[in-house]
Amino acid sequence: MNTYSELLQALLGLGVEPKHLSSLQVSLRGIIIFIATLVMVRIGSKRSLAEKTAFDAALMIIIASVLARAINGSAPFVPTLVVGFVLVLLHRLFALGAYASHTFGILIKGKPVVIVENGRIDHRNMRMNHISKHDLEEDMRLDAEIEQLSKIKIARVERSGDISFIKAE
């Protein structure tokens, strides 16, 4: 068992200063992190990959940052890998909490905000969401395929940050 452990340490450069890692060691670390990340994604949810909310995007940014350190050797390899799995499981736990509790879901994912109702802009909500009239008009053209604000029954900034439109009849 000791020989196997020593071989693994040598191949991955465990305990070696980052500047002394060879290309082979960094490559092997990258391969292991890639496979581990695929497993993490399977444990997590497909929605987190779509980055539907800031909650999902935060996970992806943190995971990428943490796991990059395991590849380049600036953080201990195994503990960093464990942290990646812990973060994915925490995300999953929070997602379950959001499913079970609407209030918790609003807390971690936010809530949709109405910015247009019956063709009238809610300037306060537009300002709070940093959406200009030009942004709204662009999304109307691209997503709702209309140009007149009067043809919008309701428009919301969804939890993902996307604007959804319901056309007036």
N, C-alpha and C positions, 0 to 999 in steps of 0.2 A: 504494500500500500504506500509505503514511503517513497518508493521509486516512481510510482504513478504521480504522486503529489509533486515530487521534484520536477518531473517531466512537464506537468501542467504549469508549474511556476515558471519554468524556463521558456516554454512556448508562449505564454501570455505576458511574460515579463512582470509577474507579480512581485511587488516589493522593489521594483527598479524605478529609479528617477525617470520622469517622463522624457527628459532630453536624451536618455540612454536607451529608449525603446527602439527596436529595429522595425523596419517596414513590415517584416513578417509578423512580429508581435502585434503591431497596431492593426494589421490586416486581420489576424485571427480574432482579436478583440472585437473588431468591427463585425465580423461574421457572427460571432456569438451574440453580440448586442442586436444585430439585425434579426436573428432567429428569436431571441427573447422578446423583442419588440413585436414581432408577429404574434407570439403567444399572448402578450399583453393586450394587443388589439382584439384578439379573439375572446379574451377574458372580459375586456371592456365592452363597450357597445359600438355598434356601427354608427350611431348618431354622433359619437364623440369625434369620429373621423370627419364627419361632415361639418364639424364646428358650428353646430346650430345655435349655440349660445356662447356667451363669454365664459360660462362655466366649462363648456367643452373645449373652447380655444385655450383656456388657461392650462388645462391638463396637457394638451398637446405641446404647448410651449415649454412647460416645466419638464415634462418627460424628455423632450428633445435636449434640453439643456443638461439635465442630470445624466442622461445616458451618453452624451457626447464626452462628458468628463471620464466615464469609464473607458471609452475608446482611446482618448488621448493620454490617459494615465494621470490626469491631474487630481483624480479622486480614487480611493481604493476600489478595485474592480468588483468584488463580490458584494460588499455593502451597498455600492451604488446600484448594482443590479437589483438587489433586494428592495431598495427604496423605490425603484421604478414600479415593481409589482405592488408595493404598499400603496403608492399613489393611484394606481389603476383600481385597486380594490376600494380605496377611499372614495374615488369618483363614483364607482358602482354603488357603494353604500349611500352616498349623497343622492344619487339618481333614484334609488329605491325610496329614500326619504321624501324626495320631491313627488314621487308617484303616490305615496301614501298620504302626504299632507300638502294640500294646495298652498297653504301659507308658507311652508318650508320651500316649496317649489318657486314661489314668488321671490323669496329671500335669496335663493342661490341662482335662479335663472332669470328673474325679472318678470315683467308682465307687459302685455301689449298696451299700446297707448294710441288713442284715436287722434288723428291729426287733420282729418277732413270728415265732415258730416253734412250730408245733403248739399254738397257743393261748396260748403263754407270751410275755410281754413281755420284751424285752432292755432293761432300764432304762438300762444304760450307753450303748447305741447311741441310745436315745431322747434321753437327756440330751445326748449329743454333737451330735445333730442338732436340738436345741431343739424337740423335739416332746413335748407333754404328752399325758397319757392322754386328755384331753378332745379334743385335736386328732386323735388316732388314732381315737377313737370317732366323731367327726364324719365323718372320711373313710370309715370303715367304713360308716356309714349312707348317705352320699352316693354313694360309688363302688362299694362291694361290696354294698350294699343288705342288710346284715345288722347285727344288734345284738350277738350273742354272740361274744366273743373266742375261745371254744372252737371256733368254726366256721371259724377262719382257720388254714390250713395254714402259710402264710408271707406276711409283709408286708415290703416293702422300701421304703426311701427311695431312689428312683431318682436318677440323675445330674441330672435336671431339677428335683429337689426334690419331685416328686409321689410319693405313696405308692401302690404297686401291691399288690394283694391276690390271693392264690390261695386259694380256698376249700377246706376239707377235704371229703372225699367222704363 
